[in-house]
Amino acid sequence: MNIPLDNAPTHVKLAVDLILLLEQNEVPTEDALAALEIVRKDLEQKLVDSKKE
């Protein structure tokens, strides 16, 4: 069942795009998870920093 993403929230569209990017580039699951952990930590730090400003 395909659900159109036209009305999906931005974060859902981004998640789908990231999944497609990883799958199309045949990124191994372990590498993708490790990279996503780095991205998560970076974004969390940016969020903390932005709240200090």
mmCIF file of the N, C-alpha and C atoms, coordinates in Angstrom:
data_MODEL
# 
_entry.id   MODEL 
# 
loop_
_atom_site.group_PDB 
_atom_site.id 
_atom_site.type_symbol 
_atom_site.label_atom_id 
_atom_site.label_alt_id 
_atom_site.label_comp_id 
_atom_site.label_asym_id 
_atom_site.label_entity_id 
_atom_site.label_seq_id 
_atom_site.pdbx_PDB_ins_code 
_atom_site.Cartn_x 
_atom_site.Cartn_y 
_atom_site.Cartn_z 
_atom_site.occupancy 
_atom_site.B_iso_or_equiv 
_atom_site.pdbx_formal_charge 
_atom_site.auth_seq_id 
_atom_site.auth_comp_id 
_atom_site.auth_asym_id 
_atom_site.auth_atom_id 
_atom_site.pdbx_PDB_model_num 
ATOM 1   N N  . MET A 1 1  ? 0.840  -1.179 0.000  1.00 0.00 ? 1  MET A N  1 
ATOM 2   C CA . MET A 1 1  ? 0.000  0.000  0.000  1.00 0.00 ? 1  MET A CA 1 
ATOM 3   C C  . MET A 1 1  ? 0.884  1.241  0.000  1.00 0.00 ? 1  MET A C  1 
ATOM 4   N N  . ASN A 1 2  ? 0.766  2.072  -1.014 1.00 0.00 ? 2  ASN A N  1 
ATOM 5   C CA . ASN A 1 2  ? 1.516  3.317  -1.092 1.00 0.00 ? 2  ASN A CA 1 
ATOM 6   C C  . ASN A 1 2  ? 0.672  4.463  -0.571 1.00 0.00 ? 2  ASN A C  1 
ATOM 7   N N  . ILE A 1 3  ? 1.242  5.203  0.357  1.00 0.00 ? 3  ILE A N  1 
ATOM 8   C CA . ILE A 1 3  ? 0.549  6.359  0.918  1.00 0.00 ? 3  ILE A CA 1 
ATOM 9   C C  . ILE A 1 3  ? 1.218  7.612  0.366  1.00 0.00 ? 3  ILE A C  1 
ATOM 10  N N  . PRO A 1 4  ? 0.459  8.501  -0.269 1.00 0.00 ? 4  PRO A N  1 
ATOM 11  C CA . PRO A 1 4  ? 1.061  9.713  -0.809 1.00 0.00 ? 4  PRO A CA 1 
ATOM 12  C C  . PRO A 1 4  ? 1.644  10.573 0.310  1.00 0.00 ? 4  PRO A C  1 
ATOM 13  N N  . LEU A 1 5  ? 2.801  11.147 0.030  1.00 0.00 ? 5  LEU A N  1 
ATOM 14  C CA . LEU A 1 5  ? 3.472  11.952 1.038  1.00 0.00 ? 5  LEU A CA 1 
ATOM 15  C C  . LEU A 1 5  ? 3.176  13.439 0.905  1.00 0.00 ? 5  LEU A C  1 
ATOM 16  N N  . ASP A 1 6  ? 2.323  13.797 -0.031 1.00 0.00 ? 6  ASP A N  1 
ATOM 17  C CA . ASP A 1 6  ? 2.043  15.211 -0.270 1.00 0.00 ? 6  ASP A CA 1 
ATOM 18  C C  . ASP A 1 6  ? 1.636  15.950 0.997  1.00 0.00 ? 6  ASP A C  1 
ATOM 19  N N  . ASN A 1 7  ? 0.845  15.324 1.816  1.00 0.00 ? 7  ASN A N  1 
ATOM 20  C CA . ASN A 1 7  ? 0.344  15.973 3.021  1.00 0.00 ? 7  ASN A CA 1 
ATOM 21  C C  . ASN A 1 7  ? 1.063  15.527 4.289  1.00 0.00 ? 7  ASN A C  1 
ATOM 22  N N  . ALA A 1 8  ? 2.128  14.758 4.123  1.00 0.00 ? 8  ALA A N  1 
ATOM 23  C CA . ALA A 1 8  ? 2.867  14.273 5.284  1.00 0.00 ? 8  ALA A CA 1 
ATOM 24  C C  . ALA A 1 8  ? 3.666  15.410 5.914  1.00 0.00 ? 8  ALA A C  1 
ATOM 25  N N  . PRO A 1 9  ? 3.916  15.310 7.212  1.00 0.00 ? 9  PRO A N  1 
ATOM 26  C CA . PRO A 1 9  ? 4.756  16.316 7.864  1.00 0.00 ? 9  PRO A CA 1 
ATOM 27  C C  . PRO A 1 9  ? 6.174  16.302 7.267  1.00 0.00 ? 9  PRO A C  1 
ATOM 28  N N  . THR A 1 10 ? 6.840  17.420 7.375  1.00 0.00 ? 10 THR A N  1 
ATOM 29  C CA . THR A 1 10 ? 8.178  17.563 6.794  1.00 0.00 ? 10 THR A CA 1 
ATOM 30  C C  . THR A 1 10 ? 9.140  16.490 7.293  1.00 0.00 ? 10 THR A C  1 
ATOM 31  N N  . HIS A 1 11 ? 9.084  16.171 8.585  1.00 0.00 ? 11 HIS A N  1 
ATOM 32  C CA . HIS A 1 11 ? 10.029 15.193 9.124  1.00 0.00 ? 11 HIS A CA 1 
ATOM 33  C C  . HIS A 1 11 ? 9.794  13.792 8.539  1.00 0.00 ? 11 HIS A C  1 
ATOM 34  N N  . VAL A 1 12 ? 8.562  13.487 8.187  1.00 0.00 ? 12 VAL A N  1 
ATOM 35  C CA . VAL A 1 12 ? 8.265  12.189 7.558  1.00 0.00 ? 12 VAL A CA 1 
ATOM 36  C C  . VAL A 1 12 ? 8.821  12.168 6.137  1.00 0.00 ? 12 VAL A C  1 
ATOM 37  N N  . LYS A 1 13 ? 8.623  13.257 5.405  1.00 0.00 ? 13 LYS A N  1 
ATOM 38  C CA . LYS A 1 13 ? 9.173  13.349 4.044  1.00 0.00 ? 13 LYS A CA 1 
ATOM 39  C C  . LYS A 1 13 ? 10.689 13.230 4.070  1.00 0.00 ? 13 LYS A C  1 
ATOM 40  N N  . LEU A 1 14 ? 11.319 13.899 5.025  1.00 0.00 ? 14 LEU A N  1 
ATOM 41  C CA . LEU A 1 14 ? 12.778 13.828 5.146  1.00 0.00 ? 14 LEU A CA 1 
ATOM 42  C C  . LEU A 1 14 ? 13.233 12.408 5.456  1.00 0.00 ? 14 LEU A C  1 
ATOM 43  N N  . ALA A 1 15 ? 12.529 11.742 6.354  1.00 0.00 ? 15 ALA A N  1 
ATOM 44  C CA . ALA A 1 15 ? 12.882 10.361 6.695  1.00 0.00 ? 15 ALA A CA 1 
ATOM 45  C C  . ALA A 1 15 ? 12.784 9.453  5.473  1.00 0.00 ? 15 ALA A C  1 
ATOM 46  N N  . VAL A 1 16 ? 11.736 9.610  4.704  1.00 0.00 ? 16 VAL A N  1 
ATOM 47  C CA . VAL A 1 16 ? 11.570 8.797  3.493  1.00 0.00 ? 16 VAL A CA 1 
ATOM 48  C C  . VAL A 1 16 ? 12.704 9.087  2.508  1.00 0.00 ? 16 VAL A C  1 
ATOM 49  N N  . ASP A 1 17 ? 13.032 10.360 2.330  1.00 0.00 ? 17 ASP A N  1 
ATOM 50  C CA . ASP A 1 17 ? 14.138 10.726 1.432  1.00 0.00 ? 17 ASP A CA 1 
ATOM 51  C C  . ASP A 1 17 ? 15.455 10.110 1.888  1.00 0.00 ? 17 ASP A C  1 
ATOM 52  N N  . LEU A 1 18 ? 15.711 10.154 3.190  1.00 0.00 ? 18 LEU A N  1 
ATOM 53  C CA . LEU A 1 18 ? 16.958 9.579  3.720  1.00 0.00 ? 18 LEU A CA 1 
ATOM 54  C C  . LEU A 1 18 ? 16.999 8.062  3.524  1.00 0.00 ? 18 LEU A C  1 
ATOM 55  N N  . ILE A 1 19 ? 15.881 7.410  3.774  1.00 0.00 ? 19 ILE A N  1 
ATOM 56  C CA . ILE A 1 19 ? 15.813 5.955  3.572  1.00 0.00 ? 19 ILE A CA 1 
ATOM 57  C C  . ILE A 1 19 ? 16.090 5.613  2.108  1.00 0.00 ? 19 ILE A C  1 
ATOM 58  N N  . LEU A 1 20 ? 15.457 6.333  1.203  1.00 0.00 ? 20 LEU A N  1 
ATOM 59  C CA . LEU A 1 20 ? 15.674 6.086  -0.225 1.00 0.00 ? 20 LEU A CA 1 
ATOM 60  C C  . LEU A 1 20 ? 17.129 6.325  -0.614 1.00 0.00 ? 20 LEU A C  1 
ATOM 61  N N  . LEU A 1 21 ? 17.721 7.394  -0.099 1.00 0.00 ? 21 LEU A N  1 
ATOM 62  C CA . LEU A 1 21 ? 19.117 7.705  -0.395 1.00 0.00 ? 21 LEU A CA 1 
ATOM 63  C C  . LEU A 1 21 ? 20.046 6.574  0.072  1.00 0.00 ? 21 LEU A C  1 
ATOM 64  N N  . LEU A 1 22 ? 19.816 6.108  1.279  1.00 0.00 ? 22 LEU A N  1 
ATOM 65  C CA . LEU A 1 22 ? 20.649 5.028  1.821  1.00 0.00 ? 22 LEU A CA 1 
ATOM 66  C C  . LEU A 1 22 ? 20.447 3.733  1.031  1.00 0.00 ? 22 LEU A C  1 
ATOM 67  N N  . GLU A 1 23 ? 19.212 3.427  0.692  1.00 0.00 ? 23 GLU A N  1 
ATOM 68  C CA . GLU A 1 23 ? 18.931 2.197  -0.051 1.00 0.00 ? 23 GLU A CA 1 
ATOM 69  C C  . GLU A 1 23 ? 19.490 2.259  -1.477 1.00 0.00 ? 23 GLU A C  1 
ATOM 70  N N  . GLN A 1 24 ? 19.303 3.392  -2.140 1.00 0.00 ? 24 GLN A N  1 
ATOM 71  C CA . GLN A 1 24 ? 19.782 3.531  -3.516 1.00 0.00 ? 24 GLN A CA 1 
ATOM 72  C C  . GLN A 1 24 ? 21.305 3.450  -3.605 1.00 0.00 ? 24 GLN A C  1 
ATOM 73  N N  . ASN A 1 25 ? 21.976 3.891  -2.547 1.00 0.00 ? 25 ASN A N  1 
ATOM 74  C CA . ASN A 1 25 ? 23.434 3.840  -2.525 1.00 0.00 ? 25 ASN A CA 1 
ATOM 75  C C  . ASN A 1 25 ? 23.960 2.579  -1.865 1.00 0.00 ? 25 ASN A C  1 
ATOM 76  N N  . GLU A 1 26 ? 23.039 1.680  -1.541 1.00 0.00 ? 26 GLU A N  1 
ATOM 77  C CA . GLU A 1 26 ? 23.373 0.377  -0.957 1.00 0.00 ? 26 GLU A CA 1 
ATOM 78  C C  . GLU A 1 26 ? 24.314 0.514  0.240  1.00 0.00 ? 26 GLU A C  1 
ATOM 79  N N  . VAL A 1 27 ? 23.997 1.483  1.097  1.00 0.00 ? 27 VAL A N  1 
ATOM 80  C CA . VAL A 1 27 ? 24.793 1.701  2.302  1.00 0.00 ? 27 VAL A CA 1 
ATOM 81  C C  . VAL A 1 27 ? 24.488 0.566  3.276  1.00 0.00 ? 27 VAL A C  1 
ATOM 82  N N  . PRO A 1 28 ? 25.521 -0.112 3.766  1.00 0.00 ? 28 PRO A N  1 
ATOM 83  C CA . PRO A 1 28 ? 25.286 -1.185 4.734  1.00 0.00 ? 28 PRO A CA 1 
ATOM 84  C C  . PRO A 1 28 ? 24.564 -0.647 5.975  1.00 0.00 ? 28 PRO A C  1 
ATOM 85  N N  . THR A 1 29 ? 23.683 -1.449 6.517  1.00 0.00 ? 29 THR A N  1 
ATOM 86  C CA . THR A 1 29 ? 22.866 -1.031 7.647  1.00 0.00 ? 29 THR A CA 1 
ATOM 87  C C  . THR A 1 29 ? 23.707 -0.531 8.811  1.00 0.00 ? 29 THR A C  1 
ATOM 88  N N  . GLU A 1 30 ? 24.769 -1.234 9.133  1.00 0.00 ? 30 GLU A N  1 
ATOM 89  C CA . GLU A 1 30 ? 25.617 -0.836 10.260 1.00 0.00 ? 30 GLU A CA 1 
ATOM 90  C C  . GLU A 1 30 ? 26.234 0.535  10.022 1.00 0.00 ? 30 GLU A C  1 
ATOM 91  N N  . ASP A 1 31 ? 26.682 0.791  8.794  1.00 0.00 ? 31 ASP A N  1 
ATOM 92  C CA . ASP A 1 31 ? 27.266 2.088  8.463  1.00 0.00 ? 31 ASP A CA 1 
ATOM 93  C C  . ASP A 1 31 ? 26.226 3.197  8.525  1.00 0.00 ? 31 ASP A C  1 
ATOM 94  N N  . ALA A 1 32 ? 25.040 2.911  8.029  1.00 0.00 ? 32 ALA A N  1 
ATOM 95  C CA . ALA A 1 32 ? 23.965 3.906  8.050  1.00 0.00 ? 32 ALA A CA 1 
ATOM 96  C C  . ALA A 1 32 ? 23.605 4.271  9.483  1.00 0.00 ? 32 ALA A C  1 
ATOM 97  N N  . LEU A 1 33 ? 23.487 3.268  10.336 1.00 0.00 ? 33 LEU A N  1 
ATOM 98  C CA . LEU A 1 33 ? 23.152 3.533  11.737 1.00 0.00 ? 33 LEU A CA 1 
ATOM 99  C C  . LEU A 1 33 ? 24.254 4.321  12.439 1.00 0.00 ? 33 LEU A C  1 
ATOM 100 N N  . ALA A 1 34 ? 25.501 3.994  12.165 1.00 0.00 ? 34 ALA A N  1 
ATOM 101 C CA . ALA A 1 34 ? 26.615 4.726  12.769 1.00 0.00 ? 34 ALA A CA 1 
ATOM 102 C C  . ALA A 1 34 ? 26.620 6.180  12.296 1.00 0.00 ? 34 ALA A C  1 
ATOM 103 N N  . ALA A 1 35 ? 26.381 6.386  11.026 1.00 0.00 ? 35 ALA A N  1 
ATOM 104 C CA . ALA A 1 35 ? 26.342 7.742  10.482 1.00 0.00 ? 35 ALA A CA 1 
ATOM 105 C C  . ALA A 1 35 ? 25.163 8.525  11.065 1.00 0.00 ? 35 ALA A C  1 
ATOM 106 N N  . LEU A 1 36 ? 24.022 7.880  11.166 1.00 0.00 ? 36 LEU A N  1 
ATOM 107 C CA . LEU A 1 36 ? 22.853 8.554  11.727 1.00 0.00 ? 36 LEU A CA 1 
ATOM 108 C C  . LEU A 1 36 ? 23.060 8.930  13.190 1.00 0.00 ? 36 LEU A C  1 
ATOM 109 N N  . GLU A 1 37 ? 23.802 8.135  13.917 1.00 0.00 ? 37 GLU A N  1 
ATOM 110 C CA . GLU A 1 37 ? 24.115 8.458  15.310 1.00 0.00 ? 37 GLU A CA 1 
ATOM 111 C C  . GLU A 1 37 ? 24.980 9.717  15.381 1.00 0.00 ? 37 GLU A C  1 
ATOM 112 N N  . ILE A 1 38 ? 25.936 9.839  14.482 1.00 0.00 ? 38 ILE A N  1 
ATOM 113 C CA . ILE A 1 38 ? 26.769 11.045 14.423 1.00 0.00 ? 38 ILE A CA 1 
ATOM 114 C C  . ILE A 1 38 ? 25.906 12.256 14.086 1.00 0.00 ? 38 ILE A C  1 
ATOM 115 N N  . VAL A 1 39 ? 25.036 12.106 13.112 1.00 0.00 ? 39 VAL A N  1 
ATOM 116 C CA . VAL A 1 39 ? 24.143 13.197 12.707 1.00 0.00 ? 39 VAL A CA 1 
ATOM 117 C C  . VAL A 1 39 ? 23.231 13.588 13.871 1.00 0.00 ? 39 VAL A C  1 
ATOM 118 N N  . ARG A 1 40 ? 22.680 12.606 14.570 1.00 0.00 ? 40 ARG A N  1 
ATOM 119 C CA . ARG A 1 40 ? 21.796 12.880 15.700 1.00 0.00 ? 40 ARG A CA 1 
ATOM 120 C C  . ARG A 1 40 ? 22.512 13.685 16.767 1.00 0.00 ? 40 ARG A C  1 
ATOM 121 N N  . LYS A 1 41 ? 23.719 13.263 17.113 1.00 0.00 ? 41 LYS A N  1 
ATOM 122 C CA . LYS A 1 41 ? 24.491 13.978 18.133 1.00 0.00 ? 41 LYS A CA 1 
ATOM 123 C C  . LYS A 1 41 ? 24.805 15.401 17.690 1.00 0.00 ? 41 LYS A C  1 
ATOM 124 N N  . ASP A 1 42 ? 25.161 15.572 16.434 1.00 0.00 ? 42 ASP A N  1 
ATOM 125 C CA . ASP A 1 42 ? 25.470 16.901 15.906 1.00 0.00 ? 42 ASP A CA 1 
ATOM 126 C C  . ASP A 1 42 ? 24.245 17.809 15.970 1.00 0.00 ? 42 ASP A C  1 
ATOM 127 N N  . LEU A 1 43 ? 23.109 17.294 15.547 1.00 0.00 ? 43 LEU A N  1 
ATOM 128 C CA . LEU A 1 43 ? 21.886 18.095 15.552 1.00 0.00 ? 43 LEU A CA 1 
ATOM 129 C C  . LEU A 1 43 ? 21.422 18.408 16.971 1.00 0.00 ? 43 LEU A C  1 
ATOM 130 N N  . GLU A 1 44 ? 21.577 17.459 17.880 1.00 0.00 ? 44 GLU A N  1 
ATOM 131 C CA . GLU A 1 44 ? 21.220 17.720 19.271 1.00 0.00 ? 44 GLU A CA 1 
ATOM 132 C C  . GLU A 1 44 ? 22.093 18.820 19.856 1.00 0.00 ? 44 GLU A C  1 
ATOM 133 N N  . GLN A 1 45 ? 23.379 18.815 19.517 1.00 0.00 ? 45 GLN A N  1 
ATOM 134 C CA . GLN A 1 45 ? 24.281 19.855 19.999 1.00 0.00 ? 45 GLN A CA 1 
ATOM 135 C C  . GLN A 1 45 ? 23.897 21.218 19.420 1.00 0.00 ? 45 GLN A C  1 
ATOM 136 N N  . LYS A 1 46 ? 23.546 21.243 18.153 1.00 0.00 ? 46 LYS A N  1 
ATOM 137 C CA . LYS A 1 46 ? 23.100 22.497 17.530 1.00 0.00 ? 46 LYS A CA 1 
ATOM 138 C C  . LYS A 1 46 ? 21.843 23.011 18.210 1.00 0.00 ? 46 LYS A C  1 
ATOM 139 N N  . LEU A 1 47 ? 20.951 22.123 18.580 1.00 0.00 ? 47 LEU A N  1 
ATOM 140 C CA . LEU A 1 47 ? 19.729 22.520 19.265 1.00 0.00 ? 47 LEU A CA 1 
ATOM 141 C C  . LEU A 1 47 ? 20.063 23.120 20.639 1.00 0.00 ? 47 LEU A C  1 
ATOM 142 N N  . VAL A 1 48 ? 20.955 22.482 21.372 1.00 0.00 ? 48 VAL A N  1 
ATOM 143 C CA . VAL A 1 48 ? 21.384 22.998 22.672 1.00 0.00 ? 48 VAL A CA 1 
ATOM 144 C C  . VAL A 1 48 ? 22.030 24.374 22.494 1.00 0.00 ? 48 VAL A C  1 
ATOM 145 N N  . ASP A 1 49 ? 22.915 24.477 21.510 1.00 0.00 ? 49 ASP A N  1 
ATOM 146 C CA . ASP A 1 49 ? 23.601 25.753 21.270 1.00 0.00 ? 49 ASP A CA 1 
ATOM 147 C C  . ASP A 1 49 ? 22.624 26.858 20.902 1.00 0.00 ? 49 ASP A C  1 
ATOM 148 N N  . SER A 1 50 ? 21.620 26.535 20.105 1.00 0.00 ? 50 SER A N  1 
ATOM 149 C CA . SER A 1 50 ? 20.659 27.547 19.674 1.00 0.00 ? 50 SER A CA 1 
ATOM 150 C C  . SER A 1 50 ? 19.799 28.041 20.840 1.00 0.00 ? 50 SER A C  1 
ATOM 151 N N  . LYS A 1 51 ? 19.605 27.201 21.833 1.00 0.00 ? 51 LYS A N  1 
ATOM 152 C CA . LYS A 1 51 ? 18.815 27.597 22.998 1.00 0.00 ? 51 LYS A CA 1 
ATOM 153 C C  . LYS A 1 51 ? 19.624 28.503 23.931 1.00 0.00 ? 51 LYS A C  1 
ATOM 154 N N  . LYS A 1 52 ? 20.954 28.446 23.803 1.00 0.00 ? 52 LYS A N  1 
ATOM 155 C CA . LYS A 1 52 ? 21.817 29.298 24.630 1.00 0.00 ? 52 LYS A CA 1 
ATOM 156 C C  . LYS A 1 52 ? 21.865 30.715 24.095 1.00 0.00 ? 52 LYS A C  1 
ATOM 157 N N  . GLU A 1 53 ? 21.556 30.886 22.818 1.00 0.00 ? 53 GLU A N  1 
ATOM 158 C CA . GLU A 1 53 ? 21.655 32.206 22.177 1.00 0.00 ? 53 GLU A CA 1 
ATOM 159 C C  . GLU A 1 53 ? 20.496 33.095 22.528 1.00 0.00 ? 53 GLU A C  1 
# 
